[in-house]
């Protein structure tokens, strides 16, 4: 899903460098010669893949593609800090042949506007994309990304632990806190939180607030025009206070536990609940194939939750890949956007699809899927460039000093600073 941690200064510096003179980029956009194939007529294309949970899934898809296209070799490249790598490569004119990104990510939007990504508007790879998702990912009426799958957040829970204790799935916030109190009173762990990785904190905040707010677009617009602030917004305040409240029912010392270890801990028996996105399900199953796990929607006060849904897996192509490589890239894109490949991706990734004709089969998250049917809000709104990274760099501190108003005031200042910087760069 979405998961890179960059400092605000580094992000700003790289963005400025990456797009200086971007309309005059020349030459190869990958580390390989764009014009031809290797010995024996094989064409190799690089696929920089940013969602680490999907590595094995794409290995399976790539194998199927290469079996049908033996003259094309697809090299999946997964690297730490992929966002940093992409910024560096954008600045040097060496974008990957194919890459994953997110439509709501400010870096993706800047890549598209700067001509770093291939225009896919009239490409056959868009033919199977469900129309309403096309509308959401358009930039100035054009498409630079293929939405493949959707994601959503909720609360994973240990079904066996719940049944053994006689617990029911909570449908309101107070019910969930009462449940956590009871678990804690028995000396057990209600929630596992991986706060060492600050992106998980950011997403937990979105998970809580999104049940009342839905999408972030109107809120971002209000921040930009000065009609609201973080510290004056009731949902922002309430959701941050709830974030602090939940840590009272954690494993303790949440800032020392990382995402990967948290998944392993939850999968092997620590805790009753784990607040995360559906993208974590394959990793939980990998850590413990026998884990009896399910997901319920993050509740709110009244039980009248909205269910934000985002585009999770989406595919782009470098703008300057040419010749036989460009033809190979088109074949690969069209394959990934085919109902056959998208169905396999959905089955392995446990995610709803943006491709027509694909049926999502996620029994572990049926309660959330039911809510999506009635109350989903597709949200691909993006904050100003650099803001998300700045927010993540400061989120952990609020768990230490517990000063919600000070933190939210800083968020308003940082958002407006990023917005002004973005406007200046566009000008």
Beta strands, then each sheet from edge to edge (+ up, - down):
strand 1: 43-48
strand 2: 72-77
strand 3: 98-101
strand 4: 146-147
strand 5: 150-151
strand 6: 153-158
strand 7: 191-192
strand 8: 273-277
strand 9: 293-296
strand 10: 307-311
strand 11: 314-317
strand 12: 376-378
sheet 1: 2+ 1+ 3+ 11- 4+
sheet 2: 5+ 10- 12-
sheet 3: 7+ 8+ 6- 9+
end
